[in-house]
Amino acid sequence: MEHLNASERDYDDYRWQMKNRFTGTKGLDELIGLSGEEIHRVNDVAENYRFAVSPYYLSLIDPENPDCPVKKQSIPSIAELNNIGELDPMDEKGHAIHEIITRRYPDRLIIKVTNICGMFCRFCQRRRLIGEFDKIVPRQKIQKAIDYIAENSEIRDVLITGGDAFMVSDDMLDWLLGELRKIKHVEIIRLGTRTPVTLPQRVTKEIVNILKKYHPIFVNTQFNHPIEVTPEAKQACEMLADAGIPLGNQMVLLNGINNNKFVVRKLNQALLKIRVKPYYIFHPKIVKGTSHFWVKIEDGLEIMESLRGRTSGLAIPTYIINGPKGMGKTPILPNYLMYLGKDKAAFRNWQGEYFEVDNLDME
């Protein structure tokens, strides 16, 4: 706050946070101890991939830790200039109904309403859409998406995302949710936001009051490390939960950040304490410029195996591999079923102990 001449009132205002995002290297040497060489490398990367980080999220960086998981997620690395990977590995463009709708499944779709985020994650799957400037999709384009949903009665589940769904104005969000709720076959509305993690000041009484008018509303966020579960994040999540909004966490498995069974267990247990259900662990996508975050599938399976039996089922998410070119989310689990016969099935438990059960019907 002192560096930016901010009062506590300023700091607690998400508008101030957004206005004062760090979008260049000025001040990073003093605040997080970047060396001259690091600053030069950040500038090189920024010529290719835009970056921005809120003062709040920047404050979580430990300058004394060269492997700080917050720093790795938010500050550009020269490794991003490795051109391995694809800009659109999920082929969202190929599954686009029009400019802002992606539809892969029969009963649901996503609407991308903005390219704005409180912080641009260095592993973002949609970094191709960040561009050079912050943009909110015009209302007339969103209206076309709403019209498409209204015309297709099989759509029962709509996910609002971006960018970050919470980065549109309160008025825009109120209008959009209201229009979707007028469509009788839309049963569920979901919003994807990382603001509880990177910009918790955005979760205000005003936005909570808007959301709770349109139940059932679900919010999915993305905590990737226990360090991110701060008092501010706790307050934001509890405000949403107190309004009756179920919260889910979609962790991305990231090399050097959370590809560790003890880190993930600690994270998931911390999330339950702030009423966020660990929902998914996403295997990292092969996005261009993110290869330094990639991990082996074995890493994810080891984490899943380590959770079972050592923490409650509430703390165990589903490990997801996204099929290339839009083939969809595919769950993967350690193999506990050893044999499936006509009358018997054999398993191992979480401790590796063998047991059998009868496999019978009542006919």
C-alpha positions as CSV (number, residue, x, y, z in Angstrom):
1,M,0.0,0.0,0.0
2,E,2.8,2.4,0.9
3,H,4.5,1.9,-2.5
4,L,1.3,2.9,-4.3
5,N,0.3,5.6,-1.8
6,A,-2.9,3.8,-1.0
7,S,-5.1,3.9,2.1
8,E,-6.7,0.8,3.5
9,R,-10.0,1.9,1.9
10,D,-8.3,2.1,-1.5
11,Y,-6.7,-1.3,-1.0
12,D,-10.0,-2.9,-0.2
13,D,-11.7,-1.5,-3.3
14,Y,-11.5,-3.9,-6.3
15,R,-11.7,-0.9,-8.7
16,W,-8.5,0.5,-7.1
17,Q,-6.9,-2.9,-7.4
18,M,-7.8,-3.2,-11.0
19,K,-6.6,0.4,-11.8
20,N,-3.3,-0.3,-10.1
21,R,-2.5,-3.8,-11.5
22,F,1.1,-4.3,-12.3
23,T,1.3,-4.5,-16.1
24,G,5.0,-3.7,-16.4
25,T,8.2,-4.2,-14.4
26,K,8.2,-0.8,-12.7
27,G,8.5,-1.4,-8.9
28,L,8.9,-5.2,-9.1
29,D,12.6,-4.9,-8.2
30,E,11.7,-3.2,-4.9
31,L,8.5,-5.1,-4.1
32,I,9.4,-8.7,-4.9
33,G,13.2,-8.5,-5.3
34,L,13.4,-9.1,-9.1
35,S,17.0,-8.8,-10.3
36,G,18.0,-6.7,-13.3
37,E,18.3,-9.8,-15.4
38,E,14.9,-11.1,-14.3
39,I,13.3,-7.7,-15.2
40,H,14.9,-7.9,-18.6
41,R,13.5,-11.4,-19.2
42,V,10.0,-10.3,-18.0
43,N,10.1,-7.5,-20.5
44,D,11.1,-9.9,-23.3
45,V,8.2,-12.2,-22.5
46,A,5.7,-9.3,-22.2
47,E,6.4,-8.4,-25.8
48,N,4.7,-11.7,-26.7
49,Y,2.4,-12.4,-23.8
50,R,0.6,-9.7,-21.8
51,F,0.8,-9.8,-18.1
52,A,-1.1,-8.2,-15.3
53,V,-1.2,-8.9,-11.5
54,S,-3.3,-7.2,-8.8
55,P,-1.4,-5.5,-5.9
56,Y,-3.2,-8.0,-3.6
57,Y,-2.0,-11.1,-5.4
58,L,1.5,-9.6,-5.8
59,S,1.6,-9.1,-2.0
60,L,1.4,-12.9,-1.5
61,I,4.8,-13.4,-3.2
62,D,7.7,-14.3,-0.9
63,P,10.7,-12.4,-2.3
64,E,13.0,-14.8,-0.3
65,N,11.7,-17.9,-2.0
66,P,12.9,-18.3,-5.6
67,D,10.4,-21.1,-6.1
68,C,7.4,-19.1,-4.7
69,P,4.3,-20.7,-6.2
70,V,2.5,-17.3,-6.3
71,K,5.4,-15.8,-8.2
72,K,5.5,-18.7,-10.7
73,Q,1.8,-18.2,-11.4
74,S,1.8,-14.5,-11.9
75,I,5.3,-13.2,-13.1
76,P,6.4,-14.1,-16.6
77,S,9.2,-16.6,-17.1
78,I,11.6,-16.7,-20.0
79,A,10.4,-20.3,-20.4
80,E,7.2,-18.9,-21.9
81,L,9.2,-18.1,-25.1
82,N,9.4,-21.9,-25.7
83,N,7.1,-22.4,-28.6
84,I,6.1,-26.0,-27.8
85,G,2.3,-26.5,-27.7
86,E,-0.7,-24.9,-29.3
87,L,-2.6,-21.7,-28.8
88,D,-6.0,-23.4,-28.9
89,P,-5.4,-27.1,-27.8
90,M,-9.0,-27.5,-26.9
91,D,-10.2,-26.3,-30.3
92,E,-12.6,-23.8,-28.8
93,K,-12.7,-22.0,-32.1
94,G,-13.8,-25.2,-33.8
95,H,-16.6,-25.7,-31.3
96,A,-17.7,-22.1,-31.4
97,I,-21.4,-21.5,-32.2
98,H,-20.5,-17.9,-32.7
99,E,-17.9,-15.5,-31.4
100,I,-18.6,-15.9,-27.6
101,I,-20.2,-19.4,-27.3
102,T,-18.3,-22.7,-27.1
103,R,-20.5,-25.8,-27.1
104,R,-19.1,-29.4,-26.8
105,Y,-21.9,-31.2,-24.9
106,P,-25.6,-31.7,-25.6
107,D,-27.0,-30.0,-22.6
108,R,-24.6,-27.2,-21.8
109,L,-22.3,-24.5,-23.2
110,I,-20.1,-21.6,-22.1
111,I,-20.4,-17.9,-22.8
112,K,-17.2,-15.9,-22.8
113,V,-18.2,-12.4,-21.7
114,T,-14.8,-10.7,-21.3
115,N,-11.0,-11.1,-21.6
116,I,-10.4,-9.3,-18.3
117,C,-8.9,-11.0,-15.2
118,G,-7.6,-9.7,-11.9
119,M,-4.4,-11.5,-12.8
120,F,-3.3,-13.2,-16.0
121,C,-2.2,-16.6,-15.0
122,R,1.0,-17.6,-16.8
123,F,-0.5,-21.0,-17.7
124,C,-3.8,-19.7,-19.0
125,Q,-5.6,-21.9,-21.5
126,R,-7.1,-18.8,-23.2
127,R,-4.0,-16.7,-23.4
128,R,-4.6,-16.3,-27.1
129,L,-7.7,-14.2,-26.2
130,I,-6.0,-11.8,-23.7
131,G,-4.9,-9.4,-26.5
132,E,-3.5,-6.0,-25.8
133,F,-6.5,-4.4,-24.1
134,D,-9.2,-5.2,-21.6
135,K,-12.5,-5.7,-23.3
136,I,-16.1,-6.5,-22.2
137,V,-18.2,-8.2,-24.9
138,P,-20.9,-5.7,-26.1
139,R,-24.4,-6.3,-24.9
140,Q,-25.7,-6.9,-28.4
141,K,-23.3,-9.8,-28.9
142,I,-24.3,-11.3,-25.5
143,Q,-27.9,-10.9,-26.5
144,K,-27.2,-13.1,-29.6
145,A,-25.9,-15.8,-27.3
146,I,-28.9,-15.5,-25.1
147,D,-31.2,-15.8,-28.1
148,Y,-29.3,-19.0,-29.2
149,I,-29.8,-20.5,-25.8
150,A,-33.5,-19.6,-25.8
151,E,-33.9,-21.3,-29.2
152,N,-32.3,-24.6,-28.1
153,S,-34.4,-26.2,-25.4
154,E,-32.0,-29.0,-24.7
155,I,-29.6,-26.5,-23.1
156,R,-30.1,-26.7,-19.3
157,D,-26.8,-25.6,-18.0
158,V,-24.9,-22.3,-18.9
159,L,-21.4,-21.5,-17.7
160,I,-20.4,-17.8,-17.8
161,T,-16.7,-17.3,-18.1
162,G,-14.1,-15.3,-19.9
163,G,-11.5,-14.1,-18.9
164,D,-13.2,-13.9,-15.5
165,A,-17.0,-13.8,-15.2
166,F,-16.8,-11.4,-12.2
167,M,-15.0,-8.8,-14.2
168,V,-18.1,-7.5,-15.9
169,S,-20.0,-4.7,-14.1
170,D,-22.7,-5.4,-11.5
171,D,-25.3,-4.0,-13.9
172,M,-24.1,-6.2,-16.8
173,L,-24.1,-9.3,-14.6
174,D,-27.5,-8.5,-13.2
175,W,-28.9,-8.1,-16.7
176,L,-27.3,-11.3,-18.1
177,L,-28.4,-13.5,-15.2
178,G,-31.9,-12.0,-15.4
179,E,-32.2,-12.8,-19.1
180,L,-30.9,-16.3,-18.6
181,R,-33.4,-16.9,-15.8
182,K,-36.3,-15.9,-18.2
183,I,-35.4,-19.0,-20.2
184,K,-37.5,-21.8,-18.7
185,H,-35.2,-24.7,-19.8
186,V,-32.1,-23.2,-18.3
187,E,-31.9,-25.0,-14.9
188,I,-28.4,-24.2,-13.8
189,I,-26.2,-21.1,-14.2
190,R,-22.5,-21.4,-13.3
191,L,-19.9,-18.7,-13.1
192,G,-16.1,-19.2,-13.5
193,T,-14.0,-16.8,-11.5
194,R,-10.6,-16.6,-9.9
195,T,-11.3,-13.4,-8.1
196,P,-11.7,-15.1,-4.7
197,V,-8.0,-16.1,-5.2
198,T,-6.4,-13.2,-7.1
199,L,-8.8,-10.3,-6.3
200,P,-11.1,-11.1,-3.4
201,Q,-12.0,-7.5,-3.0
202,R,-14.3,-8.0,-6.0
203,V,-16.6,-10.2,-4.0
204,T,-18.8,-7.3,-2.6
205,K,-22.1,-7.2,-0.9
206,E,-23.5,-5.8,-4.1
207,I,-22.4,-8.7,-6.4
208,V,-23.5,-11.3,-3.8
209,N,-27.0,-9.7,-3.6
210,I,-27.2,-9.9,-7.4
211,L,-26.2,-13.6,-7.6
212,K,-28.5,-14.8,-4.9
213,K,-31.5,-13.4,-6.8
214,Y,-31.0,-16.0,-9.5
215,H,-30.6,-19.4,-7.8
216,P,-29.6,-22.1,-8.5
217,I,-26.2,-20.3,-9.0
218,F,-22.9,-22.2,-8.8
219,V,-19.5,-20.6,-8.6
220,N,-16.3,-22.4,-9.5
221,T,-12.9,-20.9,-8.7
222,Q,-9.3,-21.9,-8.8
223,F,-7.0,-22.2,-5.8
224,N,-3.8,-23.9,-6.8
225,H,-1.7,-23.7,-3.5
226,P,-2.4,-23.4,0.2
227,I,-0.6,-20.0,0.3
228,E,-3.6,-18.6,-1.6
229,V,-6.1,-19.4,1.1
230,T,-5.7,-16.1,2.9
231,P,-8.1,-14.3,5.3
232,E,-9.2,-12.1,2.4
233,A,-10.0,-15.2,0.3
234,K,-11.8,-16.8,3.2
235,Q,-14.0,-13.8,3.6
236,A,-14.8,-13.7,-0.1
237,C,-15.7,-17.4,-0.2
238,E,-17.8,-17.2,3.0
239,M,-19.8,-14.3,1.7
240,L,-20.7,-16.4,-1.4
241,A,-21.4,-19.5,0.7
242,D,-23.6,-17.5,3.2
243,A,-25.7,-16.5,0.2
244,G,-26.4,-20.1,-0.6
245,I,-24.0,-20.4,-3.5
246,P,-22.1,-23.7,-3.7
247,L,-18.4,-23.2,-4.4
248,G,-16.2,-25.6,-6.2
249,N,-12.5,-25.6,-6.8
250,Q,-10.9,-26.5,-10.1
251,M,-7.2,-26.8,-9.4
252,V,-4.7,-27.0,-12.3
253,L,-1.9,-29.5,-11.8
254,L,1.3,-27.4,-12.3
255,N,4.9,-28.4,-12.2
256,G,6.8,-26.8,-9.3
257,I,3.6,-25.4,-7.8
258,N,1.3,-28.2,-6.7
259,N,2.5,-31.5,-8.2
260,N,3.0,-32.7,-4.7
261,K,0.7,-35.0,-2.7
262,F,1.2,-33.2,0.6
263,V,0.6,-29.7,-1.0
264,V,-2.7,-30.9,-2.6
265,R,-3.9,-32.6,0.6
266,K,-3.2,-29.4,2.6
267,L,-4.9,-27.3,0.0
268,N,-8.0,-29.3,-0.2
269,Q,-8.4,-29.5,3.5
270,A,-7.9,-25.7,3.8
271,L,-10.5,-25.2,1.1
272,L,-13.1,-27.2,3.0
273,K,-12.6,-25.0,6.0
274,I,-13.7,-22.0,3.9
275,R,-16.6,-24.0,2.4
276,V,-15.1,-24.6,-1.1
277,K,-15.5,-28.2,-2.4
278,P,-12.5,-29.6,-4.2
279,Y,-14.2,-30.4,-7.5
280,Y,-11.6,-31.0,-10.3
281,I,-7.9,-31.4,-10.6
282,F,-7.2,-30.5,-14.2
283,H,-4.2,-32.0,-16.0
284,P,-2.4,-29.1,-17.6
285,K,-3.3,-28.5,-21.3
286,I,-0.6,-28.2,-23.9
287,V,-0.9,-24.5,-24.3
288,K,1.8,-22.7,-26.2
289,G,4.4,-21.1,-23.9
290,T,3.4,-23.1,-20.8
291,S,5.6,-26.2,-21.2
292,H,7.5,-25.5,-18.0
293,F,4.2,-26.2,-16.1
294,W,3.5,-29.6,-17.7
295,V,3.6,-32.7,-15.6
296,K,3.3,-36.4,-16.2
297,I,0.0,-38.2,-15.7
298,E,1.7,-40.4,-13.2
299,D,2.0,-37.3,-10.9
300,G,-1.7,-36.8,-10.9
301,L,-2.4,-40.4,-10.3
302,E,0.0,-40.4,-7.4
303,I,-1.8,-37.4,-5.8
304,M,-5.2,-39.1,-6.2
305,E,-3.9,-42.3,-4.7
306,S,-2.4,-40.4,-1.8
307,L,-5.7,-38.6,-0.9
308,R,-7.9,-41.7,-0.7
309,G,-8.0,-43.0,2.9
310,R,-5.9,-40.2,4.2
311,T,-8.5,-37.5,4.1
312,S,-12.3,-37.4,3.9
313,G,-14.0,-38.0,0.6
314,L,-15.1,-34.3,0.6
315,A,-11.5,-33.4,0.1
316,I,-11.0,-35.7,-3.0
317,P,-11.7,-34.1,-6.4
318,T,-11.9,-35.8,-9.8
319,Y,-8.7,-35.9,-11.8
320,I,-9.6,-34.7,-15.3
321,I,-7.7,-35.1,-18.6
322,N,-9.1,-32.9,-21.4
323,G,-9.3,-34.8,-24.7
324,P,-7.4,-32.9,-27.5
325,K,-9.4,-30.9,-30.1
326,G,-12.4,-30.6,-27.9
327,M,-13.0,-34.3,-27.1
328,G,-14.2,-33.4,-23.6
329,K,-13.4,-34.0,-20.0
330,T,-12.3,-37.5,-19.2
331,P,-11.9,-38.7,-15.6
332,I,-8.9,-40.8,-14.6
333,L,-8.5,-42.7,-11.3
334,P,-6.0,-45.1,-9.8
335,N,-7.1,-48.6,-10.6
336,Y,-8.6,-50.3,-7.5
337,L,-10.6,-52.9,-9.5
338,M,-8.3,-55.9,-10.1
339,Y,-10.7,-58.5,-11.5
340,L,-14.4,-58.4,-12.6
341,G,-15.9,-61.9,-13.1
342,K,-19.4,-63.2,-13.5
343,D,-19.8,-63.9,-9.7
344,K,-16.9,-62.2,-8.0
345,A,-15.0,-58.9,-8.2
346,A,-11.6,-58.4,-6.7
347,F,-10.2,-55.1,-5.5
348,R,-7.3,-53.5,-3.6
349,N,-8.1,-50.9,-0.9
350,W,-6.3,-47.6,-0.3
351,Q,-3.6,-49.5,1.7
352,G,-3.1,-52.1,-1.0
353,E,-4.9,-54.9,0.8
354,Y,-6.7,-57.4,-1.4
355,F,-10.4,-58.3,-1.0
356,E,-13.3,-59.8,-2.9
357,V,-17.0,-59.1,-3.1
358,D,-19.9,-61.1,-4.6
359,N,-21.0,-59.8,-7.9
360,L,-24.6,-61.1,-7.9
361,D,-28.0,-59.9,-9.0
362,M,-31.3,-61.1,-7.5
363,E,-32.7,-63.0,-10.5
